[in-house]
Amino acid sequence: MLKKIVLLFTGILLCSYSLMFIIVYLNLLKMGYSFIEYLKYIFTHIECLIGVIGIIFIFFSFFKKNE
């Protein structure tokens, strides 16, 4: 049970870290980037892609069987 809770909190932290950078990088749209260029920029930076790992952690914490 403790593993599931730690996995859940780790996933939440990773997702929030990633979303913070995605929101900060929204300023690129004001600087003249198009939306497609913004998406390319987001998908090429690792700090924005860490959110996918966080979502996987959250998924496993909910659907992992009890040990």
C-alpha positions in Angstrom: 0.0 0.0 0.0 2.8 2.4 0.8 4.4 1.7 -2.6 1.2 2.8 -4.3 1.0 6.0 -2.3 4.6 6.9 -3.0 4.1 6.1 -6.7 1.0 8.3 -6.8 2.7 11.3 -5.1 5.7 10.9 -7.4 3.5 10.9 -10.4 1.6 14.0 -9.2 4.9 15.9 -8.5 6.2 15.0 -12.0 3.0 16.1 -13.7 2.9 19.4 -11.8 6.6 20.0 -12.6 6.0 19.4 -16.3 2.8 21.5 -16.4 4.6 24.4 -14.8 7.1 24.5 -17.6 4.4 24.1 -20.3 2.6 27.1 -18.8 5.8 29.2 -18.6 6.6 28.4 -22.2 3.2 29.8 -23.2 5.1 33.2 -23.3 6.6 32.0 -26.6 3.2 32.5 -28.3 3.4 36.2 -27.3 6.9 36.4 -28.7 5.7 35.5 -32.2 5.9 31.7 -32.3 3.0 30.0 -34.0 1.1 27.3 -32.2 2.8 24.5 -34.3 6.2 25.9 -33.4 5.2 26.0 -29.8 4.2 22.4 -29.8 7.4 21.4 -31.5 9.3 23.3 -28.8 7.4 21.6 -26.0 7.9 18.1 -27.5 11.7 18.6 -27.8 12.3 19.6 -24.2 12.7 16.9 -21.6 11.3 18.9 -18.7 7.9 19.1 -20.6 8.0 15.4 -21.4 8.4 14.3 -17.8 4.7 14.7 -17.4 4.1 11.6 -19.5 6.2 9.6 -17.0 4.1 11.1 -14.2 0.9 10.0 -15.8 2.2 6.5 -16.2 3.2 6.5 -12.5 -0.3 7.6 -11.6 -1.9 5.0 -13.8 0.2 2.2 -12.3 -0.6 3.4 -8.7 -4.3 3.1 -9.4 -4.4 -0.2 -11.4 -1.5 -2.1 -9.7 -2.7 -5.1 -7.7 -2.1 -5.1 -4.0 1.0 -7.1 -2.9 
